[in-house]
Amino acid sequence: MTPWKKVREIAVEILIIVFAVSLAAFLERRREVSNEQHQVKEFLLG
């Protein structure tokens, strides 16, 4: 295996990890905002 091929494989793996972590953070943020909006709605209605 050539050194450049190994570097390319490592770069792809790093990009996959960064994408997965970013997606998880984005989904968690959306869940928090949704939960917060739900609490505000209940407070205003109740």
C-alpha distance matrix in Angstrom:
0.0 3.8 6.6 8.4 6.6 6.9 10.4 11.2 10.8 12.9 15.3 15.9 16.7 19.0 20.7 21.3 22.9 25.0 26.2 27.2 29.0 30.7 31.8 33.2 35.1 36.5 37.7 39.3 41.1 42.4 43.6 45.4 47.1 48.2 49.6 51.3 52.9 54.1 55.7 57.4 58.7 60.2 61.7 63.4 64.6 65.8
3.8 0.0 3.8 5.5 5.3 6.5 8.8 10.0 10.9 12.7 14.4 15.7 17.0 18.7 20.3 21.5 23.1 24.7 26.1 27.5 29.2 30.5 31.9 33.6 35.1 36.4 38.0 39.5 41.0 42.5 44.0 45.6 47.0 48.4 49.9 51.4 52.9 54.4 56.0 57.4 58.9 60.5 61.9 63.4 64.9 66.1
6.6 3.8 0.0 3.8 5.4 5.1 6.2 8.6 9.9 10.7 12.3 14.3 15.5 16.6 18.4 20.1 21.3 22.5 24.4 25.9 27.1 28.5 30.3 31.8 33.0 34.5 36.3 37.7 39.0 40.7 42.2 43.6 45.0 46.6 48.1 49.4 51.0 52.6 54.1 55.4 57.0 58.7 59.9 61.4 63.1 64.2
8.4 5.5 3.8 0.0 3.8 5.4 5.0 6.1 8.6 9.8 10.4 12.2 14.2 15.2 16.3 18.3 20.0 20.8 22.3 24.3 25.7 26.6 28.3 30.2 31.4 32.5 34.4 36.0 37.1 38.7 40.5 41.9 43.1 44.7 46.4 47.6 49.0 50.8 52.4 53.5 55.0 56.9 58.1 59.5 61.1 62.5
6.6 5.3 5.4 3.8 0.0 3.8 5.4 5.0 6.2 8.7 9.8 10.6 12.4 14.3 15.3 16.6 18.5 20.0 21.0 22.7 24.5 25.7 26.9 28.8 30.4 31.4 33.0 34.8 36.1 37.4 39.1 40.7 42.1 43.4 45.1 46.5 47.9 49.4 51.2 52.5 53.9 55.6 57.0 58.4 59.8 61.2
6.9 6.5 5.1 5.4 3.8 0.0 3.8 5.4 5.1 6.3 8.6 9.9 10.7 12.4 14.3 15.5 16.7 18.4 20.0 21.3 22.8 24.3 25.8 27.2 28.8 30.3 31.8 33.2 34.8 36.3 37.7 39.2 40.8 42.2 43.6 45.1 46.8 48.2 49.7 51.2 52.7 54.3 55.6 57.2 58.7 59.8
10.4 8.8 6.2 5.0 5.4 3.8 0.0 3.8 5.5 5.1 6.1 8.6 9.9 10.5 12.3 14.3 15.4 16.4 18.3 20.0 21.1 22.3 24.2 25.8 26.9 28.3 30.2 31.6 32.8 34.5 36.2 37.4 38.9 40.5 42.0 43.2 44.9 46.5 48.0 49.2 50.9 52.6 53.8 55.2 56.9 58.1
11.2 10.0 8.6 6.1 5.0 5.4 3.8 0.0 3.8 5.5 5.0 6.2 8.7 9.8 10.5 12.4 14.3 15.3 16.4 18.4 20.1 20.9 22.4 24.4 25.7 26.7 28.5 30.3 31.4 32.8 34.6 36.1 37.4 38.8 40.5 41.9 43.2 44.9 46.6 47.8 49.2 51.0 52.4 53.7 55.2 56.6
10.8 10.9 9.9 8.6 6.2 5.1 5.5 3.8 0.0 3.8 5.4 5.2 6.3 8.7 9.9 10.7 12.5 14.3 15.4 16.7 18.5 20.0 21.1 22.7 24.5 25.7 27.1 28.8 30.4 31.7 33.1 34.8 36.3 37.6 39.1 40.7 42.2 43.5 45.2 46.7 48.1 49.7 51.2 52.7 54.0 55.3
12.9 12.7 10.7 9.8 8.7 6.3 5.1 5.5 3.8 0.0 3.8 5.4 5.1 6.2 8.6 9.9 10.6 12.3 14.2 15.4 16.6 18.2 19.9 21.2 22.6 24.2 25.8 27.1 28.6 30.3 31.7 33.0 34.7 36.2 37.5 38.9 40.7 42.1 43.5 45.0 46.6 48.2 49.4 51.1 52.6 53.7
15.3 14.4 12.3 10.4 9.8 8.6 6.1 5.0 5.4 3.8 0.0 3.8 5.4 5.1 6.2 8.6 9.9 10.5 12.2 14.2 15.4 16.3 18.2 20.0 21.0 22.3 24.2 25.7 26.8 28.5 30.2 31.5 32.8 34.5 36.1 37.3 38.8 40.5 42.0 43.2 44.8 46.6 47.8 49.2 50.9 52.2
15.9 15.7 14.3 12.2 10.6 9.9 8.6 6.2 5.2 5.4 3.8 0.0 3.8 5.4 5.1 6.2 8.7 9.9 10.5 12.3 14.3 15.2 16.4 18.4 20.0 20.9 22.5 24.3 25.7 26.9 28.5 30.3 31.5 32.8 34.5 36.0 37.4 38.9 40.6 42.0 43.3 45.0 46.5 47.9 49.3 50.7
16.7 17.0 15.5 14.2 12.4 10.7 9.9 8.7 6.3 5.1 5.4 3.8 0.0 3.8 5.4 5.1 6.3 8.7 9.9 10.6 12.4 14.2 15.3 16.6 18.4 19.9 21.2 22.6 24.4 25.8 27.1 28.7 30.4 31.7 33.0 34.6 36.3 37.6 39.1 40.7 42.1 43.6 45.1 46.7 48.1 49.2
19.0 18.7 16.6 15.2 14.3 12.4 10.5 9.8 8.7 6.2 5.1 5.4 3.8 0.0 3.8 5.4 5.1 6.1 8.5 9.9 10.6 12.1 14.1 15.4 16.5 18.2 20.0 21.1 22.5 24.3 25.8 27.0 28.6 30.2 31.6 32.8 34.6 36.2 37.5 38.9 40.6 42.2 43.4 45.0 46.6 47.7
20.7 20.3 18.4 16.3 15.3 14.3 12.3 10.5 9.9 8.6 6.2 5.1 5.4 3.8 0.0 3.8 5.4 5.1 6.0 8.5 9.9 10.4 12.0 14.1 15.3 16.2 18.2 19.9 20.9 22.3 24.2 25.6 26.8 28.4 30.1 31.3 32.8 34.4 36.1 37.3 38.7 40.6 41.9 43.2 44.8 46.2
21.3 21.5 20.1 18.3 16.6 15.5 14.3 12.4 10.7 9.9 8.6 6.2 5.1 5.4 3.8 0.0 3.8 5.5 5.1 6.1 8.7 9.9 10.5 12.3 14.3 15.2 16.5 18.3 19.9 21.1 22.5 24.3 25.8 26.9 28.5 30.2 31.6 32.9 34.7 36.2 37.4 39.0 40.6 42.1 43.4 44.7
22.9 23.1 21.3 20.0 18.5 16.7 15.4 14.3 12.5 10.6 9.9 8.7 6.3 5.1 5.4 3.8 0.0 3.8 5.4 5.1 6.1 8.5 9.8 10.6 12.3 14.1 15.4 16.5 18.3 20.0 21.1 22.6 24.4 25.8 26.9 28.5 30.3 31.6 33.0 34.6 36.2 37.6 38.9 40.7 42.1 43.1
25.0 24.7 22.5 20.8 20.0 18.4 16.4 15.3 14.3 12.3 10.5 9.9 8.7 6.1 5.1 5.5 3.8 0.0 3.8 5.5 5.2 6.0 8.5 9.9 10.6 12.1 14.2 15.3 16.4 18.3 20.0 21.1 22.5 24.3 25.7 26.8 28.5 30.2 31.6 32.9 34.6 36.2 37.4 38.9 40.6 41.8
26.2 26.1 24.4 22.3 21.0 20.0 18.3 16.4 15.4 14.2 12.2 10.5 9.9 8.5 6.0 5.1 5.4 3.8 0.0 3.8 5.6 5.1 6.0 8.6 9.9 10.4 12.2 14.1 15.3 16.4 18.2 19.9 21.1 22.4 24.2 25.6 26.9 28.5 30.3 31.5 32.8 34.7 36.1 37.4 38.9 40.3
27.2 27.5 25.9 24.3 22.7 21.3 20.0 18.4 16.7 15.4 14.2 12.3 10.6 9.9 8.5 6.1 5.1 5.5 3.8 0.0 3.8 5.5 5.1 6.2 8.6 9.9 10.6 12.2 14.2 15.4 16.5 18.4 20.1 21.1 22.5 24.3 25.8 27.0 28.6 30.3 31.6 33.0 34.6 36.2 37.5 38.6
29.0 29.2 27.1 25.7 24.5 22.8 21.1 20.1 18.5 16.6 15.4 14.3 12.4 10.6 9.9 8.7 6.1 5.2 5.6 3.8 0.0 3.8 5.4 5.1 6.2 8.6 10.0 10.5 12.3 14.3 15.3 16.5 18.4 20.0 21.0 22.4 24.4 25.7 27.0 28.6 30.3 31.7 32.9 34.6 36.2 37.2
30.7 30.5 28.5 26.6 25.7 24.3 22.3 20.9 20.0 18.2 16.3 15.2 14.2 12.1 10.4 9.9 8.5 6.0 5.1 5.5 3.8 0.0 3.8 5.4 5.1 6.1 8.6 9.9 10.5 12.3 14.2 15.3 16.5 18.3 19.9 21.0 22.5 24.3 25.8 26.9 28.6 30.4 31.5 32.9 34.6 35.9
31.8 31.9 30.3 28.3 26.9 25.8 24.2 22.4 21.1 19.9 18.2 16.4 15.3 14.1 12.0 10.5 9.8 8.5 6.0 5.1 5.4 3.8 0.0 3.8 5.5 5.0 6.1 8.5 9.9 10.6 12.3 14.2 15.4 16.5 18.3 19.9 21.1 22.5 24.4 25.8 27.0 28.7 30.3 31.6 32.9 34.3
33.2 33.6 31.8 30.2 28.8 27.2 25.8 24.4 22.7 21.2 20.0 18.4 16.6 15.4 14.1 12.3 10.6 9.9 8.6 6.2 5.1 5.4 3.8 0.0 3.8 5.4 5.2 6.1 8.6 9.9 10.5 12.3 14.3 15.3 16.4 18.2 20.0 21.0 22.5 24.3 25.7 27.0 28.6 30.3 31.6 32.6
35.1 35.1 33.0 31.4 30.4 28.8 26.9 25.7 24.5 22.6 21.0 20.0 18.4 16.5 15.3 14.3 12.3 10.6 9.9 8.6 6.2 5.1 5.5 3.8 0.0 3.8 5.5 5.1 6.1 8.7 9.9 10.5 12.3 14.2 15.3 16.4 18.3 19.9 21.1 22.5 24.3 25.8 26.9 28.6 30.2 31.3
36.5 36.4 34.5 32.5 31.4 30.3 28.3 26.7 25.7 24.2 22.3 20.9 19.9 18.2 16.2 15.2 14.1 12.1 10.4 9.9 8.6 6.1 5.0 5.4 3.8 0.0 3.8 5.5 5.1 6.3 8.7 10.0 10.7 12.3 14.3 15.3 16.6 18.4 20.1 21.1 22.6 24.5 25.8 27.0 28.6 30.1
37.7 38.0 36.3 34.4 33.0 31.8 30.2 28.5 27.1 25.8 24.2 22.5 21.2 20.0 18.2 16.5 15.4 14.2 12.2 10.6 10.0 8.6 6.1 5.2 5.5 3.8 0.0 3.8 5.4 5.1 6.2 8.6 9.9 10.5 12.2 14.1 15.3 16.4 18.4 20.0 21.0 22.6 24.3 25.8 26.9 28.2
39.3 39.5 37.7 36.0 34.8 33.2 31.6 30.3 28.8 27.1 25.7 24.3 22.6 21.1 19.9 18.3 16.5 15.3 14.1 12.2 10.5 9.9 8.5 6.1 5.1 5.5 3.8 0.0 3.8 5.4 5.0 6.2 8.7 9.8 10.5 12.2 14.2 15.3 16.5 18.3 19.9 21.1 22.5 24.4 25.7 26.6
41.1 41.0 39.0 37.1 36.1 34.8 32.8 31.4 30.4 28.6 26.8 25.7 24.4 22.5 20.9 19.9 18.3 16.4 15.3 14.2 12.3 10.5 9.9 8.6 6.1 5.1 5.4 3.8 0.0 3.8 5.4 5.1 6.2 8.6 9.9 10.5 12.3 14.2 15.3 16.5 18.3 20.0 21.0 22.5 24.3 25.5
42.4 42.5 40.7 38.7 37.4 36.3 34.5 32.8 31.7 30.3 28.5 26.9 25.8 24.3 22.3 21.1 20.0 18.3 16.4 15.4 14.3 12.3 10.6 9.9 8.7 6.3 5.1 5.4 3.8 0.0 3.8 5.5 5.2 6.1 8.5 9.8 10.5 12.2 14.3 15.3 16.4 18.4 19.9 21.1 22.4 24.0
43.6 44.0 42.2 40.5 39.1 37.7 36.2 34.6 33.1 31.7 30.2 28.5 27.1 25.8 24.2 22.5 21.1 20.0 18.2 16.5 15.3 14.2 12.3 10.5 9.9 8.7 6.2 5.0 5.4 3.8 0.0 3.8 5.5 5.1 6.1 8.5 9.9 10.5 12.3 14.3 15.3 16.6 18.3 20.0 21.1 22.2
45.4 45.6 43.6 41.9 40.7 39.2 37.4 36.1 34.8 33.0 31.5 30.3 28.7 27.0 25.6 24.3 22.6 21.1 19.9 18.4 16.5 15.3 14.2 12.3 10.5 10.0 8.6 6.2 5.1 5.5 3.8 0.0 3.8 5.4 5.1 6.0 8.6 9.8 10.5 12.2 14.2 15.4 16.4 18.3 19.9 20.8
47.1 47.0 45.0 43.1 42.1 40.8 38.9 37.4 36.3 34.7 32.8 31.5 30.4 28.6 26.8 25.8 24.4 22.5 21.1 20.1 18.4 16.5 15.4 14.3 12.3 10.7 9.9 8.7 6.2 5.2 5.5 3.8 0.0 3.8 5.4 5.0 6.1 8.5 9.8 10.5 12.2 14.2 15.2 16.4 18.2 19.7
48.2 48.4 46.6 44.7 43.4 42.2 40.5 38.8 37.6 36.2 34.5 32.8 31.7 30.2 28.4 26.9 25.8 24.3 22.4 21.1 20.0 18.3 16.5 15.3 14.2 12.3 10.5 9.8 8.6 6.1 5.1 5.4 3.8 0.0 3.8 5.4 5.1 6.2 8.7 9.9 10.5 12.4 14.2 15.4 16.5 18.0
49.6 49.9 48.1 46.4 45.1 43.6 42.0 40.5 39.1 37.5 36.1 34.5 33.0 31.6 30.1 28.5 26.9 25.7 24.2 22.5 21.0 19.9 18.3 16.4 15.3 14.3 12.2 10.5 9.9 8.5 6.1 5.1 5.4 3.8 0.0 3.8 5.5 5.0 6.3 8.7 9.9 10.7 12.3 14.3 15.4 16.2
51.3 51.4 49.4 47.6 46.5 45.1 43.2 41.9 40.7 38.9 37.3 36.0 34.6 32.8 31.3 30.2 28.5 26.8 25.6 24.3 22.4 21.0 19.9 18.2 16.4 15.3 14.1 12.2 10.5 9.8 8.5 6.0 5.0 5.4 3.8 0.0 3.8 5.4 5.1 6.2 8.6 10.0 10.5 12.4 14.3 15.2
52.9 52.9 51.0 49.0 47.9 46.8 44.9 43.2 42.2 40.7 38.8 37.4 36.3 34.6 32.8 31.6 30.3 28.5 26.9 25.8 24.4 22.5 21.1 20.0 18.3 16.6 15.3 14.2 12.3 10.5 9.9 8.6 6.1 5.1 5.5 3.8 0.0 3.8 5.4 5.1 6.1 8.6 9.8 10.5 12.2 13.9
54.1 54.4 52.6 50.8 49.4 48.2 46.5 44.9 43.5 42.1 40.5 38.9 37.6 36.2 34.4 32.9 31.6 30.2 28.5 27.0 25.7 24.3 22.5 21.0 19.9 18.4 16.4 15.3 14.2 12.2 10.5 9.8 8.5 6.2 5.0 5.4 3.8 0.0 3.8 5.5 5.1 6.2 8.6 10.0 10.6 11.9
55.7 56.0 54.1 52.4 51.2 49.7 48.0 46.6 45.2 43.5 42.0 40.6 39.1 37.5 36.1 34.7 33.0 31.6 30.3 28.6 27.0 25.8 24.4 22.5 21.1 20.1 18.4 16.5 15.3 14.3 12.3 10.5 9.8 8.7 6.3 5.1 5.4 3.8 0.0 3.8 5.4 5.2 6.1 8.6 9.9 10.3
57.4 57.4 55.4 53.5 52.5 51.2 49.2 47.8 46.7 45.0 43.2 42.0 40.7 38.9 37.3 36.2 34.6 32.9 31.5 30.3 28.6 26.9 25.8 24.3 22.5 21.1 20.0 18.3 16.5 15.3 14.3 12.2 10.5 9.9 8.7 6.2 5.1 5.5 3.8 0.0 3.8 5.5 5.0 6.1 8.5 9.8
58.7 58.9 57.0 55.0 53.9 52.7 50.9 49.2 48.1 46.6 44.8 43.3 42.1 40.6 38.7 37.4 36.2 34.6 32.8 31.6 30.3 28.6 27.0 25.7 24.3 22.6 21.0 19.9 18.3 16.4 15.3 14.2 12.2 10.5 9.9 8.6 6.1 5.1 5.4 3.8 0.0 3.8 5.4 5.2 6.1 8.4
60.2 60.5 58.7 56.9 55.6 54.3 52.6 51.0 49.7 48.2 46.6 45.0 43.6 42.2 40.6 39.0 37.6 36.2 34.7 33.0 31.7 30.4 28.7 27.0 25.8 24.5 22.6 21.1 20.0 18.4 16.6 15.4 14.2 12.4 10.7 10.0 8.6 6.2 5.2 5.5 3.8 0.0 3.8 5.5 5.1 5.7
61.7 61.9 59.9 58.1 57.0 55.6 53.8 52.4 51.2 49.4 47.8 46.5 45.1 43.4 41.9 40.6 38.9 37.4 36.1 34.6 32.9 31.5 30.3 28.6 26.9 25.8 24.3 22.5 21.0 19.9 18.3 16.4 15.2 14.2 12.3 10.5 9.8 8.6 6.1 5.0 5.4 3.8 0.0 3.8 5.5 5.2
63.4 63.4 61.4 59.5 58.4 57.2 55.2 53.7 52.7 51.1 49.2 47.9 46.7 45.0 43.2 42.1 40.7 38.9 37.4 36.2 34.6 32.9 31.6 30.3 28.6 27.0 25.8 24.4 22.5 21.1 20.0 18.3 16.4 15.4 14.3 12.4 10.5 10.0 8.6 6.1 5.2 5.5 3.8 0.0 3.8 5.7
64.6 64.9 63.1 61.1 59.8 58.7 56.9 55.2 54.0 52.6 50.9 49.3 48.1 46.6 44.8 43.4 42.1 40.6 38.9 37.5 36.2 34.6 32.9 31.6 30.2 28.6 26.9 25.7 24.3 22.4 21.1 19.9 18.2 16.5 15.4 14.3 12.2 10.6 9.9 8.5 6.1 5.1 5.5 3.8 0.0 3.8
65.8 66.1 64.2 62.5 61.2 59.8 58.1 56.6 55.3 53.7 52.2 50.7 49.2 47.7 46.2 44.7 43.1 41.8 40.3 38.6 37.2 35.9 34.3 32.6 31.3 30.1 28.2 26.6 25.5 24.0 22.2 20.8 19.7 18.0 16.2 15.2 13.9 11.9 10.3 9.8 8.4 5.7 5.2 5.7 3.8 0.0
